[in-house]
Amino acid sequence: MSKFGMQMPAQRGKKAVTPDVYTAMAVMACLFLAAACFVMFQAASKVGPGGNPFGIQTDRVDLKP
């Protein structure tokens, strides 16, 4: 009967699907990536012209040896 898609009356229910290790690692990677983007945005706000993180610096920077 099972080959026709019918279920037997005393059959156990299916197990619920749980996230595996790879799903947890992917979620953690996304969280760390979001945190890194936030930190870089804050750092760019400090050095950007007028506090704009997307502004282009027009001043020439001379590095001393």
WOVENPE-V381124 format. One record per pair of residues at least 12 apart in sequence whose ideal C-beta (glycine too) atoms are under 10 Angstrom apart, sorted by sequence separation. I is the first residue (numbers start at 0). J is the second residue. D is the distance in Angstrom with one decimal. If there is no record, write none. Layout:
BEGIN
i:I j:J d:D
i:I j:J d:D
END
This chain:
BEGIN
i:40 j:52 d:5.5
i:39 j:52 d:8.4
i:40 j:53 d:9.5
END
